[in-house]
Amino acid sequence: MRRRTPADLVEARPGPAHHIEFDGRSVPALPGQSIAAALWADGVLAWRTTRIGGRPRGAFCGIGSCFDCLATVDGRPNQRTCLLPAEPGTVVTTQEGHGRADLAV
Amino acid sequence: MPTSPSEPLPYDLAVVGAGPAGLAAAVTAAELGLRCVLLDGGHSTGGQYYRHPAPGLGAARPDRLHHGWSVYAGLAERLSAAERAEFRAGHQVWALERTGDGFAVHATRGPEAADRVTLRARTVLLAAGAYERQLPFPGWTLPGVVTAGGAQAMLKAGLVLPGRRIVVAGSGPLLLAAASSLVTAGADVPAVVEATNYLGYARRPGVLAAVPAKLVEGAGHGSALLRHGVRLRPRSAVVEAHGTDRVTAVTVARLDAEWRPLPGTERRIDCDALAVGHGLLPQIDLATELGADTVTGPDGAVALKVDARLRTSVPGLWSAGETNGVGGADLAIAEGELAGHAIAGALPRAALLRRRARLRSFADVMAAAHRPGPGWTGWLRPDTDVCRCEEVPVAKVREAVEELGAGDPRTVKLLTRAGMGWCQGRMCGPAVACLSGSGEPGPDRRPFGCPVPLSQLAAGSAAAAGE
């Protein structure tokens, strides 16, 4: 038997799925989902490595308070993916450290 | 005085936060004739409690993820009918400033904080709600470990789960609500791990009997959990999350009455996600920056001090809901209505006053029952990160306290950077306060309620200079 999903529970009839790009591959997203939600739906839990330990991180608080879910979005580092909507064609890349390697001297 | 020339119309009342309290207050005050503006960082009303799927997801039955959805629907309908109330979505307030005739409310707009706006209002109601109290444990920074409220938020808004087999752990009524939502939405929840034994509730039966709706709500979550075979493990805690790149299992141990883990009671539970939280903390920094008086509640959390009409100690600043001590949505709505009446200079119904008093008493019992015991530090290891943002381990904090003489969270922060990162101590604050030996954390002080781009501050200074 197919496992029940959150969409089943609320009898969701979402609009057509679109796609975002995550580290060079296409990830489906439903209209209205945040970037973090689209990544979770695809089984991805981490999209940042920490500045000091280089450890993987993803969404933690889910409401914009903890800043763990930062990623580089459309070239801008340090974006809270739990707040940003996944728009068609949004390009998300795993952020390494502070995400400003281009400014290193 | 920094004001924005873009907002010529003054408001009688600016309500910060469109959750249950703010929504009820704005609707009530507008219906009593006040010109209200309701501000929220999110894209719709409802706050965290009534967070719901974006319209694009086409959810026909959003009520199935909520307790008391019809109450929210009623308030939302009244808001759209209220001509004097204006809702501004995507407005994250970062500071309140007193002016000669009232307040300047400074906000950034949009999730990227793309631009700023300043609104002028005669009075302000703070209804900013709460955020989750976190206590660190080994492995809590692994992907797949999420906050209980975060799991709820991502499910309610985005219809997604962090995994298929999710352990729910920590303390507080949110755990039962979260576990109940997760199993109903299709996840397996092998255990709900609660640090208290719920006896704290039984000690005040009179208070419980006075709020039957709360018992029904609790029973509703309980029966959902029973139906799905979820095991409740009281007086226990997750003392370690295992995994390398994501969580694959947790270790659960029994606790003594002080929350000290009991050796030899450890048990491993396989899972692919962990939802964890230790209660909620009032989000009061916008008010404490204005010097508002605070009180420490029975849960050890610092809340705003308000009088019977919900006025803070700052003239013109009112507070309703979780900012006055965490108590849930029903209490928040009652306080919002009460504050709406008081600000409009109207007398509330006696029944509303009694309802608020009953719910506040229940909140106090709940808060006392789930107050973290001091023994929780027994599950820490020297290499456990306390501060997630700055990656500061327990050993560094202990060194600051024991060898360098730091006796309060501020000194620990200056020596170790714990609490200095992106979240400004929201995640590590309670733990750092406890480890620094200062007992309960003091009132949150943050000059900025959220990160603000320098360009916006510069724009504000330029506007002020030009006046």
Interface residues (C-beta under 8 A of the other chain):
Chain A: R3 R4 T5 P6 A7 D8 L9 V10 E11 A12 R13 P14 G15 L30 P31 G32 Q33 S34 A36 A37 A38 W40 A41 L45 A46 T50 R51 I52 G53 R55 P56 R57 G58 A59 F60 C61 G62 I63 G64 S65 C66 F67 D68 L70 R76 N78 Q79 R80 C82 L83 L84 P85
Chain B: G41 Q48 P53 A54 P55 G56 L57 G58 A59 A60 R61 P62 R64 L65 P111 E112 Y131 E132 T141 P143 G144 V145 V146 T147 G149 G150 A151 Q152 A153 M154 L155 A157 G158 L159 V160 L161 P162 R164 T184 A185 G186 D245 R246 R388 C389 E390 E391 G421 W422 C423 R426 M427
